[in-house]
Amino acid sequence: DFFRFHESIFPDHLGVNEKVVQLAYVGLILFGMFKFRKPILETDFLILLVALGFFGLSVVIDVFEDQVYAYLGNWKFVFEHGAKFLGIVGWFGYFFRCCILRLKPTEAGSNPTVTN
């Protein structure tokens, strides 16, 4: 979002509709979740699901921008960016927890090995 790929780069410079870019983002996320489903299921994936839920809420608010603005007014920006921020925090929390658990010493006193 910082680089505004879906709002500026793709639509203005490459002629790709913003909705198509957002759909591609969803497709990439689903593909990644499917591809790495086994390692994800071995983690505390609920944190990841909550984070993705907040990202999804942000996208829904962005897609239905006019309707949400009519209902919430300028608060629309607080909800959209707030949901995005909570998604980022949750995403970071998920990966931070995965890293901490991976680095946590085992009962034998050694670090676990990384497996694929």
N, C-alpha and C positions, 0 to 999 in steps of 0.2 A: 504494500500500500504506500510505503514511503516513496517509492519510485514512480507511483501512479501509472503502472503498466496498463491496468484495465480501464483507467479513466482518461489517459492522455496518449501514452506511447502507441498502443495498438490501434485505438480508434482514429487518432489524428494523423499518425505517421505511417501506419501500415494498412489502414482501411478496414480493420477488424472490429466488428461490433462489440461493445462492452459486455453485453450479455453472453456472447460467444466465449469471450475470455473468462468470464466468471464460471461458465459451464465447464470450460477446460480445467479451471482450478479444481472444481468439484470432482471431475473425472480423474485428475492426477491424485487427489487425496484418496479417492476410492480405490484406485489402482494400487497405491502405496499401502493402504490398509489391507488389501487382499494379498498383495505380494509378501508382506511381512506379518501376516496374521498370526503365525505360530509364535514368533518372539514377542509380539504385542500381547498375546493372550497369557504369556508367562510373566507379565508385569502387572502393576496396578493400573490397568487400562481405563478404569473409571475416570481418573483425572484427565486422561486424553479425550475421552468421550465428552466430558463436561466442557473442556476447552474447545473442541470442535463444535459443540452446541452453541457456545458464545460466538464463534466465528460465523456459524450458520445464521444466527440471529442478526449479526451485523450485515451479512449479505442480503437477508430478507428485507431488512430496513432499507438497504441501498436500492434493491430492486423495486420496492414499492414506495419509493421516495416521496412521490406526490401525495399518496394516500396517507402515509405516516405523517408528513408535514402538515397536512390538513387537520389531522387529529392532535398532534403534539406541538405543532408550531416549531419554534427554535429549539425546543427540547429534543427534537429529532436527532440533532447532532450529538447531544449528550448520550442518548441511548445507542446510536450507531457506533460512535467512537468508544463509548464505555464498554459495550459488548466486545468490540475488537480488542480493547485493552485487556479485558478479563480473559479473552481467548489467548492472548499472547502470554499473560501471566500463568494461565493454566498449562499452556504448552511448555513453557519454560519449567514449571514445577514438575511436570511429568518427566521430561528428559533429565532434569536435575536429580529427581528421585531414582530414576533408572541408573544414572551414573553412580550415585552414592551407594546403592545396593550392589552394583557390580564391583565397586572398589572395597566394599566392606569385607574384612577378613572372615574367613570361614572358621569353623570350630577347630580345625587343625592348625590355625594360625597363619595360613598362607592365603594370598589373594586368589580368587577363583580365576580359572582360565577363560579366555574369551572363546566361545564356540559359535559356529555359524548355524 
